[in-house]
Amino acid sequence: MSGAPDICLIGFGEVGQVLASDIGGKARSISAWDILFADPDSAPSKAAGKVRKGANAKNAAENADIIISAVTAAQTISAVTSVTGAIKKDAIFLDLNSASPGVKTKAAADINEAGGRYVEAAVMSPIGPKRIACPMLFGGPYAEAFLPLIHDLGFAGAKIFSEEYGKASAAKMCRSIMVKGVEALLTESLLSARHYGVENTVITSLSDLFPGPDWNELSTYMISRALEHGKRRAEEMREVAKTVEEAGVSPLMSSACAERQDRSAGFRYALTETTLPDMLDSIINGASPERSL
């Protein structure tokens, strides 16, 4: 493609809004579609600003040179299906979603069959600190040719990982077993420890066993991430469980982590607390039969 590209964003939540802001004037135009656009008072609707809101996904995607999918993990294939009837020949479909290798491979087949060019992406850090310059692993046969253009748009942390679909996703999903698993373990460990009044002893012991990080600070951060993004993380961990199953391993830990992340989301109000003890107390005091720990 020559000149600035026309870009479509499928999903206009936190990530979609960062994409629109950071790409800004580097694109000729930016259109978007989000299911919450149907509600004019929703956060995506209010954040749209100068972005053209499509009447539907197909309307947003038609004529786009690059379609970027940034939806929740469970909606990965739905996002693909929503644009296959409108994607123009050789348009790039960049899939940022946290889905299993099997799901990514299916998405690639559907987009490529529809005449587009599917590029797999695995986002390897929270989007917040570095925004679109955060580390990303790209995969598939079209990734290498696409890389210079995506660098020009500001994706400074993007690099080629594999010509084979699914590899980048596998790396992301296997990493998530550890990252989201530690969040879930710290939540469960320290809620229990706070009940017994031994949380300081537990944190001190962690510092002795795993020296380096400030375990009080790290625990506060990781538990808060689960509170704030638990629903999205639970969806991702269910995709992780699929990844583990695809490898022939029973996803015992990943499935349990999904459940813990899901429950954490019910206590999001505790984010107003600034110290670990107060956050733990807020969660414990808010527990009920309807909102169990």
MARDREN-861752 format. One line per 2 residues: number of its first residue (from 1); their letters; for each residue x, y, z of N, C-alpha, C, O. Coordinates in steps of 0.02 Angstrom, whole numbers, plus 50000, padded with zeros to 5 digits. Layout:
BEGIN
NUM = a = X/Y/Z/X/Y/Z/X/Y/Z/X/Y/Z  ...
END
This chain:
BEGIN
1 = ms = 50042/49941/50000/50000/50000/50000/50044/50062/50000/50099/50061/50027  50020/50115/49970/50058/50177/49966/50023/50231/50006/49961/50233/50009
3 = ga = 50061/50274/50038/50032/50328/50077/50007/50303/50144/50015/50244/50161  49976/50348/50183/49949/50330/50248/49890/50282/50240/49850/50291/50195
5 = pd = 49885/50232/50283/49833/50182/50275/49767/50203/50308/49765/50245/50353  49713/50174/50283/49648/50178/50316/49645/50120/50366/49656/50063/50347
7 = ic = 49629/50135/50428/49632/50085/50481/49564/50076/50513/49528/50125/50525  49546/50014/50526/49485/49998/50562/49502/49962/50627/49545/49917/50627
9 = li = 49470/49982/50680/49479/49949/50745/49416/49910/50763/49362/49939/50767  49423/49846/50773/49367/49805/50797/49378/49795/50871/49424/49761/50893
11 = gf = 49334/49826/50911/49342/49830/50983/49369/49898/51001/49424/49917/50979  49331/49935/51042/49353/50002/51059/49352/50012/51135/49329/50063/51161
13 = ge = 49376/49961/51169/49386/49965/51241/49452/49998/51257/49475/50041/51219  49483/49979/51312/49545/50010/51333/49599/50007/51279/49630/50057/51264
15 = vg = 49610/49948/51251/49662/49940/51201/49645/49977/51137/49688/50012/51109  49583/49971/51114/49563/50006/51053/49572/50081/51059/49592/50114/51011
17 = qv = 49556/50108/51116/49564/50180/51127/49637/50201/51127/49654/50254/51101  49681/50159/51156/49753/50173/51153/49777/50172/51081/49816/50215/51060
19 = la = 49754/50123/51043/49774/50118/50973/49755/50180/50934/49795/50209/50898  49692/50202/50943/49668/50260/50906/49708/50323/50925/49726/50363/50882
21 = sd = 49723/50330/50989/49759/50389/51012/49831/50389/50987/49856/50441/50964  49864/50331/50991/49936/50329/50974/49948/50329/50899/49997/50358/50875
23 = ig = 49904/50298/50861/49912/50299/50788/49896/50368/50760/49931/50393/50716  49843/50398/50788/49826/50468/50773/49834/50488/50700/49804/50457/50656
25 = gk = 49873/50539/50688/49881/50568/50621/49923/50526/50574/49931/50546/50516  49949/50469/50596/49989/50426/50551/49945/50387/50503/49969/50360/50454
27 = ar = 49880/50385/50517/49833/50351/50473/49794/50403/50432/49784/50459/50455  49773/50384/50372/49731/50429/50333/49662/50436/50365/49633/50490/50366
29 = si = 49637/50380/50391/49574/50381/50427/49572/50323/50477/49607/50273/50468  49532/50331/50529/49522/50277/50578/49447/50269/50588/49412/50317/50606
31 = sa = 49424/50209/50577/49355/50191/50591/49355/50138/50646/49407/50108/50660  49298/50127/50677/49295/50078/50732/49226/50049/50738/49176/50078/50717
33 = wd = 49225/49990/50768/49161/49958/50786/49169/49926/50854/49219/49892/50867  49120/49936/50896/49117/49903/50962/49044/49890/50976/49001/49931/50961
35 = il = 49029/49832/51006/48959/49816/51019/48927/49867/51065/48866/49875/51065  48967/49902/51105/48940/49952/51151/48925/50019/51117/48899/50064/51150
37 = fa = 48941/50026/51053/48922/50086/51017/48846/50094/51014/48821/50149/51003  48811/50039/51023/48738/50042/51023/48711/50085/51080/48655/50110/51078
39 = dp = 48752/50092/51133/48733/50133/51191/48773/50198/51188/48834/50197/51199  48741/50255/51174/48777/50319/51168/48811/50341/51233/48855/50383/51232
41 = ds = 48790/50312/51289/48819/50331/51353/48875/50284/51375/48904/50293/51429  48891/50234/51334/48944/50187/51352/49012/50220/51346/49020/50270/51310
43 = ap = 49061/50192/51382/49129/50220/51379/49158/50219/51308/49187/50270/51288  49151/50165/51269/49176/50167/51200/49143/50221/51158/49177/50254/51118
45 = sk = 49077/50231/51166/49043/50283/51127/49069/50352/51144/49082/50393/51100  49077/50365/51208/49100/50431/51230/49173/50444/51210/49193/50501/51201
47 = aa = 49213/50390/51204/49284/50398/51189/49298/50403/51115/49355/50417/51095  49249/50392/51073/49261/50387/51001/49290/50452/50971/49334/50448/50928
49 = gk = 49268/50509/50994/49296/50572/50969/49293/50578/50894/49239/50574/50864  49351/50587/50862/49355/50596/50790/49355/50529/50751/49354/50528/50690
51 = vr = 49357/50474/50788/49355/50408/50755/49286/50397/50726/49235/50409/50759  49283/50374/50664/49218/50361/50633/49188/50297/50662/49218/50244/50657
53 = kg = 49130/50303/50692/49096/50244/50719/49056/50211/50664/49011/50241/50635  49073/50149/50649/49037/50112/50598/48966/50095/50620/48953/50088/50680
55 = an = 48921/50089/50572/48853/50068/50588/48853/49995/50612/48810/49975/50651  48902/49958/50589/48914/49889/50611/48986/49873/50593/49022/49915/50566
57 = ak = 49008/49812/50607/49078/49794/50595/49095/49798/50521/49148/49822/50502  49051/49773/50478/49064/49774/50406/49070/49845/50380/49114/49860/50340
59 = na = 49027/49888/50404/49029/49958/50382/49094/49991/50404/49124/50030/50366  49117/49975/50464/49180/50003/50488/49240/49976/50449/49289/50013/50438
61 = ae = 49237/49913/50429/49295/49880/50399/49302/49889/50324/49356/49881/50297  49247/49906/50290/49252/49910/50218/49300/49966/50198/49299/50021/50226
63 = na = 49341/49951/50150/49392/49997/50123/49453/50006/50168/49499/50044/50151  49455/49972/50226/49513/49979/50270/49573/49940/50242/49565/49884/50217
65 = di = 49632/49971/50246/49693/49936/50227/49717/49890/50282/49746/49837/50269  49704/49911/50345/49725/49872/50403/49666/49868/50451/49638/49919/50470
67 = ii = 49647/49808/50470/49596/49797/50522/49632/49769/50583/49667/49719/50578  49624/49802/50640/49656/49779/50701/49602/49755/50749/49557/49793/50768
69 = sa = 49606/49693/50769/49557/49663/50814/49584/49665/50885/49636/49636/50900  49547/49699/50929/49566/49704/51000/49503/49695/51042/49479/49741/51074
71 = vt = 49478/49633/51042/49418/49617/51080/49437/49570/51137/49495/49552/51144  49388/49549/51176/49403/49501/51229/49417/49433/51198/49396/49418/51142
73 = aa = 49452/49391/51235/49476/49327/51208/49421/49285/51179/49429/49254/51126  49364/49283/51213/49309/49240/51191/49277/49263/51126/49242/49225/51093
75 = qt = 49290/49326/51107/49259/49354/51046/49305/49354/50986/49290/49385/50935  49362/49319/50990/49411/49320/50936/49382/49298/50869/49390/49333/50819
77 = is = 49348/49242/50868/49319/49217/50805/49260/49259/50784/49250/49270/50724  49220/49283/50832/49163/49326/50814/49188/49389/50779/49156/49413/50732
79 = av = 49244/49417/50802/49272/49477/50770/49292/49462/50698/49281/49503/50654  49321/49404/50688/49340/49384/50619/49278/49377/50576/49275/49404/50521
81 = ts = 49228/49341/50601/49167/49329/50563/49132/49394/50545/49101/49400/50492  49137/49443/50590/49101/49506/50580/49127/49546/50520/49091/49589/50495
83 = vt = 49188/49532/50497/49216/49572/50442/49231/49532/50379/49251/49562/50329  49223/49466/50380/49244/49426/50322/49205/49445/50259/49230/49435/50204
85 = ga = 49145/49470/50267/49106/49489/50209/49123/49558/50182/49097/49579/50131  49167/49593/50218/49183/49662/50197/49257/49674/50185/49275/49724/50154
87 = ik = 49300/49630/50209/49372/49642/50204/49393/49645/50131/49376/49601/50091  49430/49696/50113/49450/49703/50043/49511/49660/50029/49548/49642/50075
89 = kd = 49522/49643/49967/49576/49598/49948/49644/49625/49972/49661/49683/49962  49681/49581/50003/49749/49593/50028/49753/49641/50087/49807/49660/50108
91 = ai = 49696/49661/50116/49697/49701/50177/49727/49659/50234/49716/49599/50237  49764/49691/50277/49794/49657/50334/49743/49653/50391/49710/49703/50407
93 = fl = 49737/49595/50421/49698/49586/50482/49747/49569/50538/49773/49514/50540  49759/49617/50582/49806/49609/50637/49768/49589/50700/49728/49628/50726
95 = dl = 49780/49529/50723/49742/49500/50779/49783/49506/50844/49831/49468/50854  49764/49554/50887/49799/49564/50951/49770/49523/51008/49795/49528/51064
97 = ns = 49719/49484/50996/49682/49452/51050/49720/49395/51082/49761/49361/51051  49705/49384/51146/49737/49331/51184/49697/49267/51176/49653/49251/51216
99 = as = 49712/49229/51124/49676/49168/51108/49725/49110/51099/49785/49121/51089  49698/49050/51102/49741/48990/51096/49768/48983/51025/49741/49013/50978
101 = pg = 49822/48945/51017/49849/48933/50949/49797/48904/50901/49796/48923/50842  49754/48860/50926/49702/48831/50883/49653/48883/50859/49633/48883/50800
103 = vk = 49633/48929/50903/49586/48982/50884/49620/49030/50835/49588/49051/50786  49683/49047/50847/49718/49092/50801/49726/49061/50732/49718/49095/50681
105 = tk = 49740/48997/50730/49747/48962/50665/49681/48961/50627/49680/48970/50567  49626/48951/50664/49559/48953/50632/49544/49023/50607/49519/49031/50552
107 = aa = 49560/49074/50647/49548/49143/50626/49588/49159/50563/49563/49191/50517  49651/49136/50561/49693/49148/50502/49663/49117/50440/49662/49148/50387
109 = ad = 49639/49056/50446/49610/49022/50388/49549/49060/50362/49541/49067/50301  49508/49084/50407/49447/49120/50386/49463/49186/50351/49434/49202/50300
111 = in = 49510/49223/50379/49528/49288/50349/49562/49278/50282/49546/49312/50233  49610/49232/50279/49646/49221/50216/49600/49195/50161/49607/49213/50103
113 = ea = 49553/49153/50180/49505/49127/50131/49460/49183/50105/49437/49181/50048  49447/49233/50148/49404/49290/50128/49442/49341/50085/49412/49390/50062
115 = gg = 49508/49330/50075/49547/49374/50032/49592/49422/50070/49630/49460/50039  49588/49421/50136/49632/49463/50176/49698/49429/50190/49711/49374/50166
117 = ry = 49740/49462/50230/49804/49434/50250/49809/49438/50326/49815/49492/50355  49806/49380/50357/49803/49377/50430/49873/49379/50460/49917/49341/50440
119 = ve = 49883/49424/50508/49945/49428/50546/49929/49416/50619/49890/49452/50650  49959/49365/50647/49950/49349/50717/49994/49394/50760/50051/49408/50742
121 = aa = 49967/49417/50816/50008/49457/50863/49995/49433/50934/49939/49417/50952  50048/49430/50972/50044/49414/51043/50073/49472/51082/50132/49488/51076
123 = vm = 50032/49505/51122/50054/49562/51162/50085/49535/51226/50052/49502/51265  50150/49550/51236/50188/49516/51288/50198/49557/51352/50241/49541/51392
125 = sp = 50159/49611/51361/50162/49650/51422/50097/49688/51428/50060/49692/51379  50082/49716/51487/50023/49761/51491/50030/49818/51441/50085/49842/51428
127 = ig = 49974/49839/51413/49976/49890/51361/49991/49959/51390/50015/50003/51354  49979/49968/51455/49983/50033/51487/50048/50070/51481/50050/50124/51450
129 = pk = 50103/50044/51509/50165/50084/51514/50193/50107/51446/50206/50166/51438  50202/50061/51399/50232/50079/51334/50180/50089/51279/50197/50107/51223
131 = ri = 50117/50076/51295/50062/50084/51248/50075/50043/51185/50093/49985/51191  50066/50071/51125/50074/50028/51065/50146/50010/51051/50160/49969/51007
133 = ac = 50193/50039/51088/50264/50021/51080/50284/49962/51123/50342/49944/51126  50235/49931/51158/50251/49875/51202/50273/49814/51160/50258/49811/51100
135 = pm = 50307/49766/51191/50331/49708/51153/50274/49665/51125/50227/49648/51161  50279/49649/51061/50231/49606/51028/50267/49556/50983/50317/49574/50951
137 = lf = 50243/49495/50982/50270/49444/50938/50223/49435/50879/50163/49423/50889  50248/49441/50818/50208/49434/50758/50221/49366/50726/50277/49340/50727
139 = gg = 50167/49338/50698/50174/49273/50666/50134/49267/50602/50086/49304/50591  50154/49219/50561/50119/49205/50499/50159/49227/50438/50207/49264/50445
141 = py = 50139/49204/50380/50178/49217/50319/50176/49289/50295/50218/49308/50254  50130/49330/50320/50125/49400/50298/50157/49448/50347/50159/49508/50334
143 = ae = 50181/49423/50403/50206/49466/50456/50268/49506/50436/50272/49566/50450  50315/49473/50404/50379/49506/50388/50370/49566/50342/50400/49619/50353
145 = af = 50328/49559/50291/50316/49614/50244/50278/49671/50278/50284/49729/50258  50238/49654/50328/50197/49704/50362/50236/49742/50415/50216/49797/50434
147 = lp = 50291/49714/50439/50326/49743/50497/50349/49815/50486/50339/49856/50531  50379/49834/50430/50401/49904/50422/50344/49953/50428/50352/50007/50457
149 = li = 50285/49936/50400/50228/49981/50404/50204/49989/50476/50188/50044/50498  50201/49933/50512/50175/49937/50581/50225/49974/50625/50205/50007/50673
151 = hd = 50290/49969/50610/50340/50009/50646/50329/50083/50633/50334/50124/50679  50313/50101/50570/50301/50171/50553/50240/50198/50591/50236/50258/50604
153 = lg = 50193/50155/50607/50133/50176/50643/50145/50184/50718/50102/50208/50754  50205/50162/50741/50221/50171/50812/50227/50107/50852/50238/50110/50913
155 = fa = 50219/50050/50820/50225/49986/50856/50299/49966/50862/50321/49918/50831  50336/50004/50902/50409/49997/50904/50431/49931/50934/50486/49907/50920
157 = ga = 50389/49900/50975/50408/49837/51008/50390/49775/50969/50401/49719/50993  50361/49783/50909/50341/49725/50869/50401/49693/50836/50445/49727/50810
159 = ki = 50403/49627/50837/50456/49590/50802/50429/49524/50776/50379/49498/50801  50462/49498/50725/50441/49434/50695/50460/49377/50742/50516/49374/50768
161 = fs = 50413/49332/50752/50425/49274/50795/50426/49209/50756/50470/49167/50766  50377/49200/50711/50374/49138/50673/50331/49148/50611/50284/49187/50610
163 = ee = 50349/49111/50558/50307/49111/50498/50247/49065/50506/50201/49066/50465  50246/49026/50559/50193/48978/50571/50141/49008/50619/50158/49034/50672
165 = yg = 50078/49005/50599/50025/49029/50643/50021/48987/50707/50031/48926/50705  50008/49020/50762/49998/48986/50826/50058/48988/50872/50049/48981/50933
167 = ka = 50118/48997/50845/50178/48997/50887/50179/49057/50934/50193/49050/50993  50165/49116/50906/50166/49177/50948/50114/49171/51004/50127/49188/51061
169 = sa = 50055/49146/50986/50002/49136/51036/50023/49086/51089/50010/49096/51148  50057/49033/51068/50079/48983/51117/50127/49013/51168/50122/48998/51227
171 = ak = 50172/49056/51145/50219/49089/51190/50181/49134/51240/50195/49133/51300  50133/49172/51214/50092/49216/51256/50052/49176/51307/50051/49193/51367
173 = mc = 50019/49124/51285/49975/49085/51329/50015/49049/51383/49993/49048/51441  50072/49021/51365/50112/48986/51415/50142/49035/51466/50149/49018/51524
175 = rs = 50158/49096/51444/50180/49147/51490/50124/49166/51539/50136/49178/51598  50063/49168/51513/50006/49188/51555/49992/49138/51611/49966/49157/51663
177 = im = 50009/49075/51599/50002/49026/51654/50039/49050/51715/50014/49044/51771  50098/49077/51705/50139/49101/51760/50114/49169/51786/50104/49177/51846
179 = vk = 50105/49217/51741/50089/49286/51763/50021/49289/51797/50015/49312/51854  49969/49265/51762/49902/49266/51792/49897/49216/51849/49858/49225/51896
181 = gv = 49936/49162/51845/49937/49114/51900/49965/49143/51964/49938/49130/52018  50018/49182/51958/50047/49215/52018/49996/49263/52048/49989/49267/52109
183 = ea = 49961/49301/52005/49908/49345/52030/49856/49307/52070/49837/49328/52125  49834/49251/52042/49782/49211/52075/49808/49181/52141/49773/49181/52191
185 = ll = 49870/49156/52140/49899/49126/52200/49909/49178/52255/49894/49164/52314  49933/49237/52238/49942/49290/52288/49875/49311/52317/49870/49323/52378
187 = te = 49825/49317/52275/49758/49335/52300/49733/49284/52351/49712/49302/52406  49737/49221/52332/49711/49168/52376/49753/49162/52439/49727/49153/52494
189 = sl = 49819/49165/52431/49864/49158/52489/49854/49215/52539/49848/49202/52599  49853/49277/52515/49853/49333/52561/49784/49349/52589/49779/49376/52644
191 = ls = 49731/49331/52554/49664/49336/52584/49659/49288/52643/49633/49306/52696  49684/49228/52634/49683/49179/52688/49729/49200/52745/49711/49195/52804
193 = ar = 49788/49225/52727/49836/49247/52778/49809/49306/52819/49819/49310/52879  49774/49351/52785/49745/49409/52820/49692/49386/52870/49686/49413/52925
195 = hy = 49653/49336/52851/49603/49309/52897/49635/49285/52962/49607/49295/53016  49693/49253/52955/49727/49226/53014/49775/49276/53046/49805/49262/53098
197 = gv = 49783/49335/53015/49828/49385/53042/49901/49370/53033/49943/49391/53074  49919/49333/52980/49988/49313/52970/50016/49337/52903/50066/49310/52879
199 = en = 49984/49386/52872/50005/49407/52805/50076/49436/52804/50113/49425/52756  50095/49471/52857/50163/49499/52858/50216/49444/52860/50269/49450/52829
201 = tv = 50201/49392/52897/50248/49335/52901/50254/49301/52834/50308/49282/52813  50198/49293/52799/50199/49262/52733/50240/49304/52684/50281/49277/52647
203 = it = 50229/49369/52684/50266/49413/52638/50340/49413/52654/50382/49412/52609  50358/49414/52718/50429/49411/52737/50460/49346/52714/50517/49345/52690
205 = sl = 50423/49291/52721/50448/49226/52700/50459/49225/52624/50509/49197/52600  50413/49255/52586/50422/49258/52513/50484/49298/52495/50520/49281/52448
207 = sd = 50497/49352/52532/50556/49392/52519/50620/49353/52533/50670/49362/52498  50618/49310/52583/50677/49268/52598/50687/49214/52545/50743/49200/52525
209 = lf = 50631/49185/52523/50634/49129/52475/50649/49153/52404/50687/49122/52367  50618/49209/52386/50626/49237/52318/50650/49310/52325/50610/49356/52315
211 = pg = 50713/49321/52342/50737/49389/52352/50738/49429/52286/50746/49401/52232  50729/49493/52293/50731/49536/52234/50672/49584/52234/50681/49643/52249
213 = pd = 50612/49560/52218/50555/49606/52217/50533/49626/52287/50546/49590/52335  50501/49683/52292/50468/49704/52353/50401/49668/52354/50354/49688/52319
215 = wn = 50395/49616/52394/50336/49572/52391/50273/49607/52415/50218/49589/52393  50279/49654/52459/50220/49692/52480/50194/49734/52421/50134/49734/52407
217 = el = 50240/49769/52388/50221/49810/52330/50196/49767/52272/50146/49783/52241  50232/49713/52259/50213/49668/52204/50144/49636/52216/50104/49631/52171
219 = st = 50132/49615/52279/50068/49584/52295/50011/49634/52286/49958/49616/52259  50021/49695/52309/49969/49746/52302/49954/49758/52228/49896/49762/52209
221 = ym = 50007/49763/52187/49998/49775/52116/49962/49716/52082/49914/49726/52045  49984/49656/52096/49957/49598/52061/49884/49585/52082/49843/49567/52040
223 = is = 49869/49592/52146/49800/49582/52167/49755/49636/52137/49699/49622/52117  49780/49698/52134/49740/49752/52104/49728/49739/52030/49674/49756/52005
225 = ra = 49775/49710/51995/49765/49693/51924/49709/49642/51916/49669/49647/51870  49708/49593/51961/49654/49543/51958/49587/49574/51973/49537/49557/51942
227 = le = 49585/49621/52021/49522/49655/52037/49497/49696/51977/49438/49694/51961  49543/49731/51946/49524/49777/51892/49508/49741/51827/49462/49761/51791
229 = hg = 49546/49690/51811/49540/49657/51746/49522/49584/51751/49534/49545/51704  49492/49564/51807/49478/49493/51819/49436/49460/51765/49451/49403/51745
231 = kr = 49384/49494/51742/49341/49463/51691/49379/49449/51627/49375/49394/51599  49418/49498/51605/49457/49490/51544/49511/49437/51553/49524/49397/51509
233 = ra = 49542/49437/51613/49594/49387/51627/49565/49317/51631/49597/49269/51610  49504/49311/51658/49472/49245/51661/49460/49218/51591/49470/49159/51578
235 = ee = 49437/49261/51546/49427/49240/51476/49493/49217/51446/49496/49165/51412  49546/49255/51459/49611/49236/51432/49633/49169/51460/49660/49127/51424
237 = mr = 49622/49158/51525/49644/49095/51556/49604/49036/51530/49629/48980/51531  49544/49047/51508/49507/48992/51477/49537/48976/51409/49537/48918/51388
239 = ev = 49562/49027/51374/49599/49015/51313/49666/48980/51328/49689/48937/51289  49696/48998/51383/49757/48965/51405/49743/48891/51417/49782/48847/51398
241 = ak = 49687/48876/51450/49669/48807/51463/49661/48768/51398/49681/48709/51394  49633/48800/51346/49629/48767/51280/49698/48754/51253/49712/48701/51224
243 = tv = 49743/48803/51262/49812/48795/51238/49846/48735/51271/49879/48696/51238  49836/48729/51337/49866/48674/51374/49836/48608/51351/49873/48559/51342
245 = ee = 49771/48606/51340/49738/48544/51315/49764/48526/51246/49775/48467/51231  49774/48577/51203/49800/48564/51136/49870/48534/51138/49891/48500/51092
247 = ag = 49905/48546/51195/49972/48517/51204/49970/48448/51235/50021/48416/51245  49909/48423/51250/49902/48357/51280/49912/48356/51355/49924/48303/51384
249 = vs = 49908/48415/51386/49917/48420/51459/49851/48440/51491/49814/48480/51462  49835/48412/51549/49774/48431/51584/49781/48500/51613/49829/48513/51651
251 = pl = 49736/48546/51598/49743/48616/51620/49717/48627/51691/49673/48670/51702  49742/48590/51738/49717/48594/51807/49728/48663/51837/49681/48693/51864
253 = ms = 49788/48689/51832/49805/48754/51861/49773/48812/51823/49748/48859/51853  49773/48807/51757/49746/48861/51716/49671/48869/51726/49646/48925/51730
255 = sa = 49635/48813/51732/49563/48816/51743/49547/48846/51811/49500/48885/51818  49585/48826/51862/49575/48854/51929/49591/48928/51930/49556/48967/51963
257 = ca = 49643/48948/51894/49662/49019/51890/49605/49060/51859/49591/49115/51881  49573/49033/51807/49517/49068/51775/49462/49081/51825/49432/49135/51825
259 = er = 49447/49032/51866/49395/49040/51917/49414/49092/51969/49372/49132/51988  49476/49092/51992/49498/49141/52042/49496/49212/52012/49476/49259/52046
261 = qd = 49519/49219/51949/49517/49285/51917/49445/49309/51910/49431/49368/51920  49400/49264/51891/49330/49282/51884/49301/49308/51950/49265/49358/51951
263 = rs = 49318/49274/52004/49292/49295/52070/49322/49361/52091/49288/49403/52122  49385/49371/52075/49418/49434/52094/49381/49494/52065/49376/49547/52097
265 = ag = 49356/49486/52004/49322/49542/51971/49261/49566/52010/49242/49624/52004  49231/49523/52050/49173/49543/52090/49189/49589/52147/49144/49617/52178
267 = fr = 49253/49599/52162/49274/49641/52218/49312/49703/52193/49356/49729/52227  49295/49725/52133/49331/49780/52102/49330/49844/52144/49375/49885/52141
269 = ya = 49277/49851/52184/49271/49911/52226/49330/49920/52273/49344/49976/52294  49365/49865/52289/49422/49868/52336/49481/49906/52307/49529/49919/52343
271 = lt = 49479/49922/52243/49533/49961/52211/49540/50031/52242/49591/50063/52233  49489/50054/52277/49494/50120/52308/49542/50120/52367/49563/50174/52389
273 = et = 49559/50061/52393/49606/50057/52449/49678/50061/52423/49693/50033/52370  49721/50095/52460/49789/50107/52436/49841/50062/52470/49898/50059/52446
275 = tl = 49824/50029/52524/49872/49984/52557/49848/49913/52552/49789/49900/52546  49895/49866/52555/49878/49796/52548/49830/49773/52604/49780/49740/52588
277 = pd = 49844/49787/52668/49797/49765/52720/49726/49792/52710/49677/49755/52718  49721/49856/52692/49654/49885/52682/49619/49854/52622/49559/49842/52624
279 = ml = 49657/49840/52569/49628/49807/52510/49602/49738/52528/49547/49719/52508  49642/49700/52565/49622/49632/52584/49561/49634/52630/49515/49594/52623
281 = ds = 49561/49681/52677/49503/49688/52723/49440/49706/52685/49386/49680/52700  49447/49751/52636/49389/49771/52596/49359/49712/52559/49298/49705/52554
283 = ii = 49403/49670/52531/49379/49611/52495/49344/49563/52544/49289/49539/52531  49377/49549/52600/49349/49502/52648/49282/49527/52675/49235/49488/52681
285 = ng = 49278/49591/52692/49216/49618/52720/49159/49621/52670/49101/49624/52688  49177/49620/52605/49125/49623/52554/49101/49555/52530/49058/49551/52487
287 = as = 49129/49503/52559/49109/49435/52539/49038/49420/52563/49017/49444/52616  49003/49381/52524/48934/49361/52541/48919/49297/52504/48958/49276/52462
289 = pe = 48863/49264/52520/48845/49203/52481/48840/49217/52406/48855/49173/52366  48819/49278/52388/48813/49295/52316/48880/49314/52286/48890/49309/52225
291 = rs = 48927/49337/52329/48993/49358/52305/49045/49325/52349/49072/49357/52395  49059/49263/52336/49102/49223/52380/49175/49234/52364/49195/49250/52308
293 = l = 49216/49224/52416/49288/49228/52408/49314/49166/52372/49374/49160/52360
END
